Amino acid sequence: MGYANEVVGNDIYLVLFFGQLVVAALIDRGLNVRVILRDTNKASAVFGEANMDKMQVFVGDTRKVGELEPTTWEGVTHVICCTGTTAFPSKRWDGDNTPENTDWHGVRNLIDALPKTVKRFVLVSSIGVTKFDQLPWNIMNLFGVLKYKKMGENYLCKSGIPFTIIRAGRLTDGPYTSYDLNTLLKATAGTRRRVVLGQGDKLVGEASRIVVAEACIQALDIDCTCGQIYEINSVEGDGPGTDQNKWKALFTRVSTA
């Protein structure tokens, strides 16, 4: 599809629904951040009015094709998609926010809407997506969450967009909702900072939201991650933090040719 792999003007980093830790870290790096939300009031509620001038906020719902305004995507070069819902019926399913609509239809619509300026698309997925019909994963997949995440992955892989997929273990820490960006930036993964990466959907375990957020950001600009799918856990011990060289070494060690 001819997507760009060179810098096109000022890079714009698009974050979807609604990785607070990702947004905070990108802003801290001085990058141009654009956020898509179904309700703009959520942005000010999470970050506070004082921080709204540090990002561009657009209203949109990837589940509804007609609401994806073309101007939303202008100039976008990097995308981190953090969309998701609960595996089982809950309050978060209100408004038809089901796994099928969020993890499949929403991701597909987003991919179809993106411009050819996109240099990298990082999709947050889940471990177990290739085993959704096997125990114990079929229990989690009772309402289709793993199946629909895998369908979203497959669509991205075939789209022609340069991609990286991060399949996270069970998320720990948070979720983080802070009015103060500095508070978000000071959040730590406790003692579970060491990163374990794998491929082939073989990892089983937990992953700190902080570690997953940093992995997504690092993957945007590390060449060997392009076209790759990783699983990620975090365990006891020191981790790479925000050191790009350490992340590059981790990704390189497990990346397939």
N, C-alpha and C positions, 0 to 999 in steps of 0.2 A: 504493500500500500504506500510505500515511499515515505515513511516517517523520517523526520530529521534526526541526524546524529551529531550535528554541530550546534554551537551556540547561536541562537537566533535572538538578537537584541538582548534585552534584560530578561533573564529567566524568571518565570512565574511558577510558583509551587502551589499546586491545587491539592487541598486536603478535604476529604469527604467524611463526614457525618459521625463522629466529630472528634477526631483524635486530639484532645487537649494537650497531651504531652508532646505530640508531634508538632502542633502549631506553635507551642511555646518555644520548643527547641529551634525551629526554623526561624522564628522571629529573633531569637537570641543570636543567631548566626548572621543577622542582618539581611535576610533574604526576603524577596517579595512573596508574600503569602496571600493566597486567595482561599476562602472557605465557602463551601456550599452547604446551606442549611435549609430545612423545610420551614423554619421559623427564625427570622433574624433576631428576635428577642432572646433566643437562646444564647447567642454570641455574647451579648452584653450581660446576660445573667451569669454566664460562666467566667468571662474575663473582666467584666466591669466596664463601664462607659469610658473610663480613662484610657483603656487599652484599645479601643475600637479603631483609632487612627493608625494602628500598627498592622492592620490587615484589611483586605478587601472582603466584604461579606456579600454573597449573592444568595437570593432565594431560589430554591429549586428542589425537585423531588425526582430522583432518577427512576422511581417506579412508574412515573407518568411521563411518557415521551413528549407530550405536548407542552410540558412545563420546562423543558430544557432549552432555555433561550440561547440562541447562537452567541450573543455577546458574552455570555458566561465563560465561554471557552477561549476567547480571543487571546492569543499570545501565550497560552499555557504550554510549558515545556516539561514539567515534571508533575506526576500525579501520585499521591498516596491515598489509597482507598481503604478506609477503616470501617466501612459499613458493616452492619450486623444486627442481629436480634437474638433473643433467647432460643434455646433448642426446644423448649417446651412452652405451651401456652402461658402467657403472663401478661401483666399490664403493658409491657413493651409491645405486645401484639396489637394494641389498640390502633385504629386507623389502618387496618389491613397490613400491619408491619410484620408479616409472616416471613419465614425463611425463604419461601418460594419467591415472594415479591422483592425481598431485600437482597438476598444473596444470589439470585438468578436474574430475574427481570431487571432489577436495578443496576447490577453490574453490567449486564449486556447492553442496556440503554446508554450507560455512561461510556462504554467502549465505542459504541456506534457514533456518539456525539463528539468525540474528541477530535481536535484538528491535527494536521500532519506536522505541526511544530513539536509534538510530544517526543521527547528524547528517552523518557523512561516512565513506566507505569509500575508502581509497587502495589501489589494486592495482598492484604492481610487475610489469610485463610486459616485453616485449622488442621492439626494433625488428625489422622484417621479418615481423611476424605476418600482415600482409595479403598478403604475397608468398611464402608458404611453398611454392607450387608453381612458383616461378620461380627460375632461376639467379641468384646462387649460393645463395639461401636454401633451395632444396629439398635441398641437401646437408646443411645444418644440421638440416633437418626430416626426415631419413631415418627417424627413429624417432618423429616426430610432435610434437616439442616445441613448434614454432611453431604448428602447427594447434591443439593442445590449449590453449595460452595464449590463442589467439584465441577459442576456444569459451568459456573462462572469462571473457574480456572481454565477449563478447556476452551471457552470462548476467547479468553484473553490470549491464550497460546496460539490460536489460529488467526488472530486479528491482524498481525503484521506490526503491531506496536511493540517496540523494545520493552520487555517486561522482566520483572523479578517477582516471584511469589514467596511470601513468608508464611509458612504454616506454623502457627503458634501452639504450644502446649496449653494446658488449662491456665488461664490468666490469673495472676496473683497481683497483689498491691491494688490500692484504689478501689473503685475507679476514682480518678482525680477530677474534682470540680473545685476550682479556686478562682477567686476574683483577682488574685495577684499573680502575675506571670512569674515574678521572682520566687514565689512559693512553689510553683510548679517546677521551676528550674532547679530548686534545691532538693526536690524529692529524690530519694535514693531507693535502690532495690534491696535495702537492708544488707544482710550478709550473703544474699543469693545473687551475686553479681557476675559469677563466671558463666560464660556463654558456651553452650553445647549446640553445635550445628550438625545436621545430618541431611541425607537425601534418601529418597526411596520410601518415605513414610514409615520409617522404622522406629523413630523416637517415641517414647511414652514418658510424660512428665508434665512439669509446670513451667511457666515462663512469666517473668515479671513484665508488667505492662511497660515499665520504664525501659527494660532491655529490648523489648519488641519495637518500641517507638524508635529507639536509637538504631536498631538494625535496619529499619525501613529507610531512615534518613541516609545512613551510610551506603546502603545498596544503590541509591540513586546515582552515585558517581563513581562506583567501583566497577571497572570494566568487566571483570570476570563474572559478575553476578547477572549480566544480561542474558536472558533466555534460560535462567536457572530457577529451580524450585528448591527451597530449603525448609527443613523443619528446625525449630528453635526451642530450646529449654534454657532455663537459668538455674544454677545450682550454687551451693556454698563455695565461696572463694572470691578472689579478686577478678574483675572483668576488664574489658577493653575500654570502658568508659566512652569517651568521645574521640579516642585516638584512631584516626583513619588507618594508619599503618597496621595497627593491631587488628582492626576489623578486616582489612584487606587480607592479612595472613590467615585469619579464621575462614573467610569465604573461599580463598584460594585452595586451602587444604582439602575442602570437601567438594569443590566444584567439578562437575563432569565435563568432559570435552564436548 
